[in-house]
Amino acid sequence: MKSSTLIKVASQSILKNKMRTLLTMLGIVIGVGAVIVMVAIGQGAQSQIQDQINNLGTNMIVITPGSSNQGGVNRGAQSYNRLTAKDAEKIKRESLVVSAVSPVVFSRTQVIGGQGNWRTTINGVSTDYQIIRNWDLKYGRFFDQAEQRQMRRIAVLGHTVWENLYPGQDPVGQSVQIRNVPVVIVGVLEKKGQTANGTDQDDVIFAPYTTVQTRLSGWSRIFQILASTPSTRDIPEAQAELTAIMREAHGLSRWEEDDFTVRNQNDLAEAAQGTTQIMTWLLAAIASISLLVGGIGIMNIMLVSVTERTREIGIRMAIGARGRDVLTQFLVESIVMSVLGGMIGVGIGFISSNVLGQVTGWNTVVSPTTIMIALGFSAAVGIFFGFYPARKASSLNPIDALRYE
């Protein structure tokens, strides 16, 4: 029997009892729809995490202070700070892989200017910082190397600071007062938004690190060094190179441990996405239980169908149908029913994912791969749970089937 004929006969048999068919497919519809929604939520979370990580910078590597031991007690990460601006200068001078380097000095204080005052963080950075963070400007410009060397009293405002001190206006050329030091505004940055832990990246003011160290904080130590590579592939090589340069800068012997830590944002992304991916598959596995329940429903109805159509099977065999023809017919009916239910479930899942995203504000992603897997799984359910009833139908004795009342 041709495939087209098989599908036509299967469709006719299914449509004879529309309500029973609809109720039979309901488990598959709910199962596939639930899987689509759960995976869409998980993939949306992964996408959002990746966007937040990418928002931190371009192929960024972070060097932070190491740990210290005092009286046999380890005081934890960043408790022993030996980082200096000279370390950053040495990296920029000697590194063959790193494309941009910036020391970072933090200082939190009250800022006065424009329409009032605002407490924010002052970040002392180098001119490479804008390249590393891939941060566009809304107004004005970033400071240059000449201004950095001359320790000029200039600053670039983050979006949040600008909204609170100079809302709706271009503040370039005006001044803000930081710890009694007047600083000229040369630029305003575009909005970056929050980090994964909820920190507002835009609540900040950037100034040359030389200015912050000499005129604002008075600290010779820096809190971290940021670096970036031309591509993601260069990160492992860059980390090894930075470690070697930093050990040489700090005069560490081969048997001495690093007094600094070198990390990259991809490690953070992989860890966060690994956890999210596990949760995605867990949710999908839970939702797949509905598919199994739907498959059991299909098997139950197909067994009933075999019983109801026993005489029909006997007639088909009597006029020349082989056992495998009967098996194929009933198996195709099961597959058509499950695939049709899967297609309806995909549509419901796609619509539900979009509605859920709009109502809750969550990021949901329905990928073509997810749709294909869901349809393939629903077809597999039809084959698995439809095989036994089809096998039972094909093994009937034609004479007994004809005598069946």
Sequence and secondary structure as in RCSB ss.txt:
>XXXX:A:sequence
MKSSTLIKVASQSILKNKMRTLLTMLGIVIGVGAVIVMVAIGQGAQSQIQDQINNLGTNMIVITPGSSNQGGVNR
GAQSYNRLTAKDAEKIKRESLVVSAVSPVVFSRTQVIGGQGNWRTTINGVSTDYQIIRNWDLKYGRFFDQAEQRQ
MRRIAVLGHTVWENLYPGQDPVGQSVQIRNVPVVIVGVLEKKGQTANGTDQDDVIFAPYTTVQTRLSGWSRIFQI
LASTPSTRDIPEAQAELTAIMREAHGLSRWEEDDFTVRNQNDLAEAAQGTTQIMTWLLAAIASISLLVGGIGIMN
IMLVSVTERTREIGIRMAIGARGRDVLTQFLVESIVMSVLGGMIGVGIGFISSNVLGQVTGWNTVVSPTTIMIAL
GFSAAVGIFFGFYPARKASSLNPIDALRYE
>XXXX:A:secstr
  HHHHHHHHHHHHHTTHHHHHHHHHHHHHHHHHHHHHHHHHHHHHHHHHHHHHHH SSEEEEEEB  EETTEE 
 TT B   BHHHHHHHHHH SS SEEEEEEEEEEEEEETTEEEEEEEEEE TTHHHHHT  EEEE    HHHHHT
T  EEEE HHHHHHHSTTS  TT EEEETTEEEEEEEEE    B TTS BTTSEEEEEHHHIIIIII  SB SEE
EEE SSGGGHHHHHHHHHHHHHHHTT  TTS  SEEEEEHHHHHHHHHHHHHHHHHHHHHHHHHHHHHHHHHHHH
HHHHHHHHTHHHHHHHHHTT  HHHHHHHHHHHHHHHHHHHHHHHHHHHHHHHHHHHHHH       HHHHHHHH
HHHHHHHHHHHHHHHHHHHT  HHHHHH  
